[in-house]
Amino acid sequence: MLYFTNAVAVNYWILGITLLITVVISVLDYIIPAKGTKKFGGSSYGIWGTNIGLIVGIFAPIPFGFIIGPFVGALVGELIYDYKDHSRAFKAATGSFLGFLAGSFMKFVICMMYLGLFVWIVWENKSGLF
C-alpha cells in the first residue's frame, strides 16, 4: 500500500504553480516584444514582424538569431508599412529589442526563483536523499 505524506502533496502544489508560471511566462515572451514595438510607435505590421522575426530567429542558423530576429522583423514590418519613414521603423524596432530584453530579464528572474525553490526543497528533504 502506498501512502502519501504532506510533503508529497505540497510538492504537487509547487509543481502545479510553477507550471502555471512557466506557461504565463512563455506567452508573455511573445507579447512583451510586440507591446514594446507598439509603445515605441510601431504599427500592426511591426508587431507582426516582431513575432515572425522571433520565430524565424529561433530557427535561423545564424549566431544570436533569437536576438536579431525580432529587431529585424519589426524593422522590415515597419518598412513594409511605410518605406519612406526609416526613423519611425528604427524606433519601433528598438522598442521590439527593448521588449525582448525585458522579457529575457523576466525569464532570468523566474529561473533564479526556480533555482532557489529547488535548493530549498532539496535542503528540506536532504535526509531522504543522502
C-alpha positions in Angstrom: 0.0 0.0 0.0 1.3 3.4 -0.9 1.0 6.3 1.5 1.3 10.0 0.5 2.6 12.4 3.1 2.0 16.2 3.3 5.4 16.8 1.7 4.3 15.0 -1.5 1.1 17.0 -1.6 3.0 20.2 -1.2 5.3 19.2 -4.0 2.4 18.7 -6.3 1.1 22.2 -5.5 4.6 23.6 -6.1 4.8 21.7 -9.4 1.4 23.0 -10.5 2.1 26.6 -9.6 5.5 26.6 -11.3 3.8 25.0 -14.4 1.3 27.9 -14.4 4.0 30.5 -14.1 6.0 28.8 -16.9 3.0 28.9 -19.2 2.3 32.5 -18.5 6.0 33.5 -19.0 6.0 31.6 -22.3 3.0 33.5 -23.5 4.4 36.8 -22.3 7.6 36.0 -24.2 5.8 36.8 -27.4 3.6 39.6 -26.1 6.2 41.8 -24.5 8.3 42.5 -27.6 5.1 43.2 -29.5 4.0 45.7 -26.8 7.4 47.3 -26.9 7.0 47.8 -30.7 3.6 49.4 -30.2 4.9 51.6 -27.3 7.6 53.0 -29.5 5.2 53.9 -32.2 5.0 50.7 -34.3 2.1 49.7 -36.4 0.4 46.3 -36.6 2.9 45.5 -39.4 5.8 46.0 -37.0 4.1 43.8 -34.3 3.6 41.0 -36.8 7.2 41.5 -38.0 8.4 41.2 -34.4 6.5 37.9 -33.8 7.6 36.4 -37.2 11.1 37.6 -36.7 11.2 36.0 -33.2 10.1 32.6 -34.6 12.4 32.8 -37.7 15.3 34.0 -35.5 14.9 30.9 -33.2 15.3 28.5 -36.2 17.7 30.6 -38.3 21.2 29.1 -38.5 22.9 32.4 -37.6 24.5 33.3 -34.3 22.2 35.2 -31.9 19.3 34.8 -34.3 16.8 34.9 -31.5 18.1 38.4 -30.6 18.4 39.8 -34.1 15.2 38.3 -35.4 12.6 40.4 -33.5 14.6 43.6 -34.3 14.9 42.9 -38.0 11.3 41.6 -38.2 9.9 44.8 -36.6 12.2 46.9 -38.9 11.1 45.1 -42.0 7.4 45.2 -41.0 7.6 48.9 -40.4 9.4 49.5 -43.7 6.7 47.5 -45.5 4.1 49.7 -43.8 5.8 53.0 -44.6 9.0 52.6 -46.6 9.9 56.3 -46.5 10.0 56.7 -42.7 13.2 55.0 -41.7 13.5 56.7 -38.3 10.0 55.5 -37.3 10.8 52.0 -38.4 14.1 52.0 -36.4 12.4 53.4 -33.4 9.8 50.6 -33.5 12.5 48.0 -34.0 14.3 49.4 -30.9 11.1 49.1 -28.9 10.9 45.5 -30.0 14.5 44.9 -28.9 13.9 46.5 -25.5 10.8 44.4 -25.1 12.8 41.3 -25.9 15.4 42.3 -23.3 12.7 43.0 -20.7 11.2 39.6 -21.4 14.6 37.9 -21.1 15.2 39.6 -17.8 11.9 38.5 -16.5 12.7 34.9 -17.5 16.1 35.1 -15.8 14.4 36.3 -12.5 11.9 33.5 -12.7 14.7 30.9 -13.4 16.6 32.2 -10.3 13.4 31.9 -8.2 13.0 28.3 -9.5 16.6 27.6 -8.6 16.1 28.9 -5.1 12.9 26.8 -4.8 14.8 23.7 -6.0 17.6 24.2 -3.5 15.1 24.8 -0.7 13.2 21.6 -1.5 16.4 19.6 -1.7 17.6 21.1 1.6 14.3 20.3 3.3 14.4 16.7 2.1 18.2 16.1 2.4 17.8 13.3 4.9 15.8 11.2 2.4 18.2 12.0 -0.5 21.6 11.5 1.1 
